[in-house]
Amino acid sequence: MRYLTLSLLLALCWGVWSGQGSPFFIGAGLCSVLLTCWVAHRLAISDRETRRLRVLVHTPRYWLWLLVEMARCSLRVMRLSISPGISLQPKFGWVITGLKDDLLLATYANSITLTPGTVSVDVNKKPSGSAGIYVHALESSSLEELRQGGMEARLLGLTRGLPLPGMGGKTP
């Protein structure tokens, strides 16, 4: 299936970019697509490239979710900072994660920092594969929310095709 997707994508790109419709050019394009798919199969790069394509396709949905989270948390921080009588109780703590990929781990830490009221202070990745992010939060509830793993599940859903929270169990 992935080679069919790759060949259709290559054929579409070739057709749009070449702008040629004569039988010779269509045949040459078909041969180029088949040769490229064969080389991709021999080099076993189709899995990596289709994974990147899937991440690229689903990334805007994660960004949109993150923007909504940033707005929601901004309102919460604003309420905390201007409400009289509410005493802030900032807290430091580790958020343990199952992320093994360095890019996902960095994206997770950056997403935490982008969300108002939380800052990633340190990322610790052990040789055993476990990782943790040391987080400063204005409220302990923000830290607990991170520990529940909603943001991490969304990141994993981008790369593994897992159901995302709030999508009714549908796989992207």
N, CA, C and O of each residue as an XYZ file, in Angstrom:
688
protein
N       0.821     -1.194      0.000
C       0.000      0.000      0.000
C       0.868      1.261      0.000
O       0.549      2.245     -0.668
N       1.979      1.218      0.765
C       2.812      2.418      0.837
C       3.495      2.701     -0.500
O       3.743      3.860     -0.834
N       3.803      1.642     -1.275
C       4.421      1.872     -2.583
C       3.400      2.396     -3.578
O       3.747      3.156     -4.482
N       2.160      2.002     -3.422
C       1.099      2.558     -4.261
C       0.940      4.045     -3.963
O       0.818      4.861     -4.877
N       0.942      4.393     -2.663
C       0.843      5.799     -2.266
C       2.044      6.586     -2.784
O       1.893      7.692     -3.303
N       3.229      6.013     -2.639
C       4.441      6.672     -3.119
C       4.381      6.869     -4.633
O       4.710      7.946     -5.132
N       3.965      5.846     -5.359
C       3.924      5.966     -6.814
C       2.872      6.979     -7.262
O       3.106      7.728     -8.210
N       1.718      7.014     -6.593
C       0.707      8.006     -6.942
C       1.188      9.422     -6.653
O       0.953     10.334     -7.445
N       1.862      9.606     -5.518
C       2.397     10.914     -5.173
C       3.468     11.356     -6.174
O       3.485     12.508     -6.609
N       4.354     10.434     -6.533
C       5.390     10.760     -7.519
C       4.783     11.072     -8.886
O       5.207     12.008     -9.563
N       3.791     10.281     -9.285
C       3.153     10.516    -10.587
C       2.439     11.859    -10.605
O       2.484     12.583    -11.600
N       1.779     12.187     -9.498
C       1.095     13.474     -9.414
C       2.088     14.630     -9.506
O       1.870     15.588    -10.248
N       3.176     14.533     -8.750
C       4.203     15.582     -8.796
C       4.804     15.694    -10.195
O       4.981     16.797    -10.712
N       5.116     14.549    -10.807
C       5.701     14.578    -12.148
C       4.732     15.208    -13.134
O       5.129     16.043    -13.947
N       3.458     14.815    -13.070
C       2.471     15.346    -14.000
C       2.278     16.845    -13.863
O       2.168     17.558    -14.861
N       2.236     17.325    -12.621
C       2.041     18.761    -12.399
C       3.277     19.549    -12.817
O       3.162     20.600    -13.447
N       4.446     19.050    -12.473
C       5.663     19.800    -12.743
C       6.106     19.735    -14.194
O       6.704     20.688    -14.694
N       5.826     18.627    -14.888
C       6.300     18.524    -16.269
C       5.363     19.245    -17.238
O       5.818     19.904    -18.173
N       4.072     19.121    -17.015
C       3.119     19.779    -17.887
C       3.055     19.165    -19.276
O       2.476     19.767    -20.181
N       3.630     17.992    -19.471
C       3.665     17.330    -20.778
C       2.584     16.246    -20.840
O       2.324     15.555    -19.854
N       1.960     16.110    -22.014
C       0.910     15.122    -22.149
C       1.097     14.174    -23.303
O       0.212     13.364    -23.577
N       2.227     14.248    -23.996
C       2.453     13.350    -25.135
C       2.750     11.939    -24.618
O       3.233     11.776    -23.497
N       2.459     10.911    -25.443
C       2.684      9.528    -25.006
C       4.132      9.256    -24.592
O       4.369      8.501    -23.650
N       5.095      9.857    -25.279
C       6.492      9.641    -24.911
C       6.770     10.134    -23.487
O       7.395      9.423    -22.701
N       6.318     11.327    -23.156
C       6.583     11.892    -21.840
C       5.806     11.154    -20.742
O       6.306     10.986    -19.629
N       4.596     10.720    -21.055
C       3.834      9.941    -20.065
C       4.534      8.611    -19.809
O       4.627      8.167    -18.665
N       5.034      7.965    -20.886
C       5.781      6.711    -20.715
C       7.066      6.918    -19.930
O       7.407      6.110    -19.067
N       7.782      8.001    -20.227
C       9.019      8.305    -19.495
C       8.720      8.587    -18.022
O       9.466      8.172    -17.135
N       7.635      9.286    -17.780
C       7.243      9.556    -16.396
C       6.883      8.286    -15.660
O       7.251      8.119    -14.497
N       6.161      7.377    -16.323
C       5.793      6.104    -15.711
C       7.041      5.282    -15.390
O       7.145      4.694    -14.313
N       7.985      5.245    -16.330
C       9.249      4.528    -16.077
C      10.010      5.159    -14.915
O      10.582      4.441    -14.095
N      10.026      6.473    -14.833
C      10.718      7.159    -13.733
C      10.076      6.831    -12.390
O      10.772      6.599    -11.402
N       8.752      6.813    -12.360
C       8.043      6.501    -11.117
C       8.328      5.069    -10.686
O       8.613      4.813     -9.516
N       8.251      4.130    -11.638
C       8.520      2.723    -11.308
C       9.961      2.515    -10.842
O      10.205      1.781     -9.885
N      10.906      3.155    -11.513
C      12.310      3.042    -11.121
C      12.525      3.617     -9.723
O      13.236      3.028     -8.909
N      11.912      4.767     -9.444
C      12.061      5.389     -8.125
C      11.462      4.513     -7.032
O      12.046      4.386     -5.956
N      10.306      3.908     -7.293
C       9.690      3.011     -6.303
C      10.554      1.779     -6.085
O      10.689      1.312     -4.954
N      11.145      1.241     -7.160
C      12.012      0.080     -7.019
C      13.250      0.426     -6.180
O      13.644     -0.353     -5.312
N      13.858      1.580     -6.433
C      15.028      2.010     -5.654
C      14.636      2.239     -4.197
O      15.380      1.869     -3.289
N      13.480      2.843     -3.973
C      13.013      3.062     -2.597
C      12.807      1.736     -1.890
O      13.119      1.602     -0.707
N      12.281      0.754     -2.615
C      12.098     -0.578     -2.018
C      13.446     -1.213     -1.695
O      13.619     -1.786     -0.619
N      14.388     -1.118     -2.606
C      15.715     -1.707     -2.387
C      16.452     -1.032     -1.229
O      17.171     -1.695     -0.481
N      16.276      0.266     -1.082
C      16.947      0.998     -0.002
C      16.149      0.993      1.299
O      16.636      1.450      2.333
N      14.923      0.476      1.245
C      14.034      0.399      2.411
C      13.808      1.772      3.034
O      13.816      1.916      4.256
N      13.608      2.773      2.191
C      13.384      4.123      2.723
C      11.914      4.521      2.703
O      11.544      5.578      3.213
N      11.093      3.684      2.122
C       9.684      4.054      2.014
C       9.023      4.203      3.385
O       8.197      5.097      3.569
N       9.365      3.359      4.338
C       8.769      3.454      5.671
C       9.091      4.779      6.329
O       8.207      5.430      6.885
N      10.365      5.189      6.269
C      10.761      6.441      6.910
C      10.096      7.638      6.249
O       9.627      8.552      6.928
N      10.057      7.628      4.932
C       9.510      8.776      4.220
C       8.002      8.883      4.392
O       7.480      9.987      4.552
N       7.291      7.759      4.363
C       5.850      7.836      4.555
C       5.521      8.238      5.981
O       4.500      8.883      6.214
N       6.364      7.872      6.944
C       6.160      8.319      8.331
C       6.285      9.835      8.401
O       5.470     10.505      9.034
N       7.309     10.367      7.749
C       7.487     11.824      7.749
C       6.317     12.517      7.064
O       5.872     13.575      7.510
N       5.817     11.926      5.983
C       4.687     12.513      5.274
C       3.443     12.506      6.160
O       2.698     13.485      6.194
N       3.217     11.397      6.881
C       2.067     11.314      7.778
C       2.175     12.360      8.873
O       1.181     12.997      9.221
N       3.364     12.544      9.420
C       3.565     13.570     10.447
C       3.300     14.950      9.861
O       2.657     15.786     10.497
N       3.792     15.189      8.656
C       3.601     16.490      8.008
C       2.123     16.786      7.775
O       1.679     17.921      7.945
N       1.370     15.774      7.391
C      -0.057     15.960      7.120
C      -0.830     16.267      8.397
O      -1.747     17.088      8.377
N      -0.475     15.622      9.508
C      -1.241     15.769     10.749
C      -0.703     16.851     11.682
O      -1.335     17.142     12.697
N       0.430     17.449     11.374
C       1.009     18.481     12.226
C       0.125     19.715     12.384
O       0.026     20.229     13.498
N      -0.523     20.219     11.333
C      -1.385     21.397     11.541
C      -2.492     21.166     12.571
O      -2.876     22.090     13.288
N      -3.005     19.938     12.645
C      -4.028     19.644     13.637
C      -3.436     19.754     15.047
O      -4.105     20.249     15.954
N      -2.189     19.301     15.243
C      -1.540     19.434     16.544
C      -1.307     20.907     16.868
O      -1.531     21.342     17.998
N      -0.855     21.675     15.871
C      -0.629     23.111     16.090
C      -1.914     23.818     16.483
O      -1.915     24.662     17.379
N      -3.007     23.476     15.816
C      -4.297     24.081     16.154
C      -4.687     23.738     17.594
O      -5.124     24.606     18.349
N      -4.525     22.470     17.964
C      -4.822     22.057     19.343
C      -3.930     22.823     20.322
O      -4.403     23.281     21.362
N      -2.644     22.964     19.996
C      -1.714     23.669     20.878
C      -2.093     25.143     20.999
O      -1.994     25.713     22.086
N      -2.521     25.765     19.914
C      -2.975     27.158     19.983
C      -4.186     27.311     20.907
O      -4.266     28.268     21.677
N      -5.110     26.382     20.828
C      -6.281     26.414     21.717
C      -5.834     26.240     23.168
O      -6.329     26.931     24.058
N      -4.895     25.314     23.409
C      -4.373     25.113     24.764
C      -3.659     26.368     25.275
O      -3.789     26.733     26.443
N      -2.910     27.018     24.393
C      -2.212     28.235     24.787
C      -3.202     29.324     25.165
O      -2.988     30.043     26.141
N      -4.278     29.454     24.408
C      -5.302     30.459     24.732
C      -5.998     30.124     26.047
O      -6.223     31.001     26.881
N      -6.336     28.844     26.225
C      -7.004     28.423     27.452
C      -6.121     28.672     28.676
O      -6.585     29.188     29.693
N      -4.872     28.305     28.569
C      -3.950     28.491     29.698
C      -3.622     29.965     29.916
O      -3.384     30.381     31.049
N      -3.606     30.756     28.851
C      -3.387     32.201     29.012
C      -4.500     32.814     29.847
O      -4.243     33.633     30.730
N      -5.723     32.423     29.572
C      -6.853     32.929     30.361
C      -6.754     32.489     31.818
O      -7.064     33.258     32.728
N      -6.320     31.250     32.033
C      -6.168     30.748     33.404
C      -5.077     31.509     34.145
O      -5.263     31.871     35.307
N      -3.951     31.757     33.501
C      -2.861     32.508     34.132
C      -3.280     33.952     34.380
O      -2.945     34.528     35.415
N      -4.006     34.534     33.439
C      -4.495     35.894     33.628
C      -5.437     35.952     34.840
O      -5.348     36.868     35.657
N      -6.328     34.976     34.948
C      -7.249     34.937     36.084
C      -6.480     34.794     37.392
O      -6.815     35.443     38.383
N      -5.466     33.962     37.402
C      -4.659     33.776     38.610
C      -3.896     35.036     39.001
O      -3.743     35.340     40.183
N      -3.423     35.759     37.998
C      -2.578     36.913     38.306
C      -3.369     38.152     38.723
O      -2.839     38.990     39.453
N      -4.620     38.294     38.282
C      -5.362     39.507     38.646
C      -6.449     39.268     39.690
O      -7.060     40.223     40.169
N      -6.694     38.037     40.041
C      -7.707     37.769     41.069
C      -7.128     38.015     42.451
O      -6.106     37.428     42.806
N      -7.770     38.877     43.237
C      -7.281     39.102     44.599
C      -7.623     37.896     45.481
O      -8.656     37.249     45.307
N      -6.757     37.624     46.398
C      -7.008     36.549     47.354
C      -6.557     35.173     46.900
O      -6.545     34.238     47.701
N      -6.190     35.027     45.646
C      -5.686     33.732     45.170
C      -4.177     33.743     45.307
O      -3.493     34.568     44.701
N      -3.670     32.832     46.100
C      -2.213     32.768     46.261
C      -1.664     31.689     45.330
O      -2.123     30.547     45.333
N      -0.690     32.073     44.551
C      -0.052     31.121     43.650
C       0.810     30.162     44.453
O       1.482     30.552     45.407
N       0.776     28.921     44.054
C       1.619     27.910     44.684
C       2.417     27.209     43.587
O       2.087     26.096     43.178
N       3.481     27.884     43.113
C       4.273     27.273     42.041
C       4.908     25.970     42.507
O       5.178     25.773     43.692
N       5.134     25.103     41.556
C       5.655     23.781     41.892
C       6.583     23.295     40.787
O       6.333     23.526     39.604
N       7.652     22.623     41.186
C       8.546     21.938     40.260
C       8.250     20.449     40.338
O       7.892     19.934     41.397
N       8.399     19.762     39.219
C       8.225     18.314     39.232
C       8.621     17.688     37.911
O       8.702     18.353     36.879
N       8.865     16.394     37.973
C       9.229     15.640     36.782
C       7.978     15.107     36.104
O       7.067     14.611     36.767
N       7.937     15.208     34.798
C       6.906     14.575     33.993
C       7.608     13.447     33.244
O       8.411     13.689     32.344
N       7.293     12.213     33.628
C       7.922     11.051     33.006
C       7.199     10.773     31.694
O       5.971     10.809     31.627
N       7.971     10.499     30.668
C       7.399     10.283     29.341
C       7.943      9.002     28.726
O       9.044      8.557     29.049
N       7.176      8.437     27.862
C       7.613      7.245     27.143
C       8.209      7.565     25.786
O       8.524      6.656     25.018
N       8.370      8.844     25.479
C       8.924      9.247     24.191
C      10.400      8.864     24.112
O      11.178      9.158     25.020
N      10.773      8.212     23.026
C      12.164      7.799     22.850
C      12.865      8.616     21.763
O      14.087      8.760     21.780
N      12.100      9.140     20.836
C      12.644      9.915     19.729
C      13.034     11.312     20.217
O      12.237     11.992     20.863
N      14.253     11.734     19.907
C      14.748     13.037     20.369
C      13.907     14.198     19.838
O      13.656     15.166     20.557
N      13.476     14.101     18.585
C      12.667     15.167     18.006
C      11.317     15.294     18.725
O      10.864     16.402     19.012
N      10.687     14.161     19.009
C       9.416     14.197     19.742
C       9.615     14.717     21.156
O       8.784     15.473     21.661
N      10.690     14.327     21.790
C      10.983     14.778     23.153
C      11.200     16.295     23.176
O      10.701     16.984     24.066
N      11.941     16.805     22.198
C      12.153     18.257     22.112
C      10.849     18.985     21.808
O      10.584     20.049     22.368
N      10.036     18.417     20.925
C       8.744     19.029     20.606
C       7.839     19.050     21.832
O       7.139     20.034     22.072
N       7.850     17.976     22.602
C       7.053     17.901     23.827
C       7.511     18.971     24.827
O       6.687     19.690     25.393
N       8.820     19.069     25.039
C       9.348     20.071     25.977
C       9.034     21.489     25.496
O       8.683     22.349     26.304
N       9.155     21.739     24.206
C       8.839     23.061     23.678
C       7.347     23.365     23.780
O       6.967     24.504     24.050
N       6.509     22.373     23.570
C       5.062     22.571     23.701
C       4.688     22.905     25.135
O       3.800     23.724     25.374
N       5.359     22.276     26.089
C       5.119     22.585     27.504
C       5.495     24.032     27.783
O       4.763     24.746     28.468
N       6.639     24.466     27.254
C       7.092     25.836     27.482
C       6.185     26.847     26.788
O       5.959     27.934     27.318
N       5.670     26.511     25.629
C       4.779     27.425     24.916
C       3.439     27.603     25.627
O       2.769     28.619     25.442
N       3.054     26.638     26.424
C       1.787     26.720     27.142
C       1.977     27.603     28.367
O       2.791     27.271     29.228
N       1.251     28.722     28.479
C       1.424     29.636     29.620
C       1.184     28.935     30.957
O       0.265     28.129     31.109
N       2.040     29.271     31.913
C       1.934     28.706     33.252
C       2.845     27.521     33.480
O       2.953     27.036     34.607
N       3.508     27.037     32.427
C       4.440     25.922     32.555
C       5.711     26.218     31.768
O       5.665     26.836     30.704
N       6.837     25.775     32.299
C       8.128     25.951     31.629
C       8.915     24.664     31.774
O       9.035     24.126     32.875
N       9.453     24.167     30.671
C      10.352     23.014     30.712
C      11.724     23.516     31.148
O      12.305     24.396     30.513
N      12.227     22.954     32.223
C      13.499     23.407     32.767
C      14.637     22.483     32.338
O      15.746     22.944     32.070
N      14.365     21.180     32.275
C      15.408     20.210     31.966
C      14.776     19.004     31.280
O      13.637     18.637     31.567
N      15.525     18.401     30.380
C      15.116     17.152     29.749
C      16.193     16.140     30.060
O      17.376     16.385     29.823
N      15.781     15.000     30.592
C      16.731     13.962     30.984
C      16.355     12.681     30.270
O      15.272     12.134     30.478
N      17.256     12.207     29.426
C      17.029     10.955     28.704
C      18.085      9.964     29.145
O      19.284     10.221     29.037
N      17.624      8.828     29.644
C      18.545      7.803     30.143
C      18.844      6.784     29.044
O      18.058      6.621     28.111
N      19.985      6.098     29.161
C      20.319      5.076     28.162
C      19.280      3.958     28.089
O      19.161      3.294     27.059
N      18.530      3.743     29.169
C      17.508      2.690     29.160
C      16.333      3.048     28.263
O      15.496      2.195     27.967
N      16.265      4.299     27.830
C      15.181      4.711     26.949
C      14.127      5.544     27.641
O      13.343      6.216     26.971
N      14.081      5.522     28.975
C      13.100      6.348     29.669
C      13.560      7.798     29.666
O      14.756      8.088     29.628
N      12.596      8.693     29.707
C      12.926     10.113     29.667
C      11.983     10.862     30.592
O      10.877     10.410     30.890
N      12.449     12.013     31.032
C      11.631     12.865     31.873
C      11.916     14.326     31.564
O      12.997     14.692     31.104
N      10.909     15.146     31.833
C      11.046     16.586     31.633
C      10.762     17.246     32.970
O       9.707     17.029     33.567
N      11.710     18.057     33.442
C      11.549     18.776     34.700
C      10.799     20.064     34.396
O      11.257     20.883     33.599
N       9.654     20.239     35.026
C       8.736     21.318     34.668
C       8.476     22.214     35.869
O       8.323     21.738     36.994
N       8.428     23.518     35.618
C       7.962     24.479     36.614
C       6.555     24.876     36.220
O       6.315     25.275     35.081
N       5.614     24.768     37.162
C       4.225     25.114     36.890
C       3.730     26.099     37.943
O       4.100     26.005     39.113
N       2.890     27.044     37.521
C       2.308     27.999     38.471
C       1.312     27.332     39.405
O       1.125     27.779     40.537
N       0.681     26.284     38.948
C      -0.276     25.541     39.756
C       0.078     24.064     39.710
O       0.586     23.573     38.702
N      -0.185     23.364     40.788
C       0.080     21.932     40.798
C      -0.869     21.201     39.849
O      -0.538     20.124     39.353
N      -2.052     21.781     39.591
C      -2.992     21.141     38.672
C      -2.440     21.111     37.244
O      -2.720     20.177     36.493
N      -1.665     22.116     36.869
C      -1.049     22.120     35.534
C      -0.036     20.991     35.406
O       0.056     20.340     34.365
N       0.715     20.769     36.463
C       1.695     19.688     36.461
C       0.993     18.327     36.395
O       1.432     17.434     35.669
N      -0.082     18.174     37.144
C      -0.830     16.915     37.127
C      -1.475     16.680     35.757
O      -1.562     15.544     35.293
N      -1.917     17.745     35.127
C      -2.511     17.639     33.795
C      -1.477     17.113     32.790
O      -1.794     16.298     31.924
N      -0.244     17.593     32.923
C       0.826     17.094     32.053
C       1.133     15.630     32.340
O       1.385     14.852     31.420
N       1.111     15.260     33.601
C       1.413     13.877     33.979
C       0.345     12.900     33.491
O       0.612     11.706     33.354
N      -0.860     13.401     33.231
C      -1.910     12.522     32.709
C      -1.631     12.111     31.264
O      -2.144     11.092     30.801
N      -0.833     12.883     30.558
C      -0.333     12.455     29.255
C      -1.148     12.827     28.037
O      -0.955     12.221     26.982
N      -2.045     13.786     28.124
C      -2.829     14.173     26.954
C      -1.989     14.752     25.833
O      -2.179     14.413     24.665
N      -1.050     15.632     26.194
C      -0.190     16.248     25.183
C       0.733     15.198     24.564
O       0.959     15.197     23.354
N       1.258     14.316     25.394
C       2.133     13.256     24.895
C       1.372     12.323     23.951
O       1.911     11.894     22.931
N       0.130     12.012     24.290
C      -0.680     11.138     23.431
C      -0.918     11.779     22.071
O      -0.937     11.083     21.056
N      -1.096     13.073     22.037
C      -1.291     13.759     20.764
C      -0.015     13.708     19.919
O      -0.080     13.521     18.704
N       1.135     13.872     20.560
C       2.395     13.771     19.817
C       2.600     12.358     19.277
O       3.005     12.184     18.127
N       2.324     11.356     20.098
C       2.460      9.977     19.631
C       1.466      9.675     18.518
O       1.776      8.924     17.594
N       0.282     10.252     18.601
C      -0.712     10.050     17.560
C      -0.274     10.587     16.213
O      -0.677     10.068     15.172
N       0.548     11.625     16.226
C       1.067     12.172     14.974
C       1.937     11.164     14.239
O       1.864     11.044     13.016
N       2.754     10.447     14.984
C       3.753      9.590     14.355
C       3.332      8.144     14.220
O       3.795      7.455     13.312
N       2.474      7.670     15.089
C       2.138      6.254     15.082
C       0.740      5.950     14.583
O       0.367      4.784     14.454
N      -0.033      6.981     14.302
C      -1.386      6.751     13.833
C      -2.320      6.272     14.927
O      -3.309      5.598     14.641
N      -2.023      6.609     16.179
C      -2.876      6.214     17.297
C      -4.085      7.127     17.379
O      -4.037      8.263     16.907
N      -5.170      6.645     17.973
C      -6.316      7.526     18.166
C      -5.933      8.700     19.054
O      -5.249      8.528     20.062
N      -6.372      9.876     18.681
C      -6.079     11.070     19.456
C      -7.193     11.333     20.446
O      -8.357     11.071     20.141
N      -6.866     11.848     21.634
C      -7.919     12.177     22.601
C      -8.875     13.192     22.010
O      -8.465     14.113     21.304
N     -10.149     13.015     22.304
C     -11.150     13.957     21.834
C     -11.551     13.773     20.390
O     -12.232     14.634     19.833
N     -11.146     12.666     19.755
C     -11.511     12.429     18.360
C     -12.475     11.258     18.220
O     -12.690     10.758     17.116
N     -13.050     10.823     19.321
C     -13.998      9.724     19.245
C     -13.335      8.401     18.870
O     -13.980      7.534     18.280
N     -12.056      8.237     19.205
C     -11.353      6.991     18.943
C     -10.964      6.781     17.489
O     -10.541      5.686     17.119
N     -11.098      7.810     16.656
C     -10.744      7.668     15.245
C      -9.238      7.777     15.083
O      -8.587      8.598     15.729
N      -8.704      6.951     14.227
C      -7.286      7.008     13.915
C      -7.072      8.009     12.799
O      -7.782      7.982     11.794
N      -6.086      8.906     12.966
C      -5.846      9.912     11.913
C      -5.370      9.255     10.631
O      -5.119      9.943      9.641
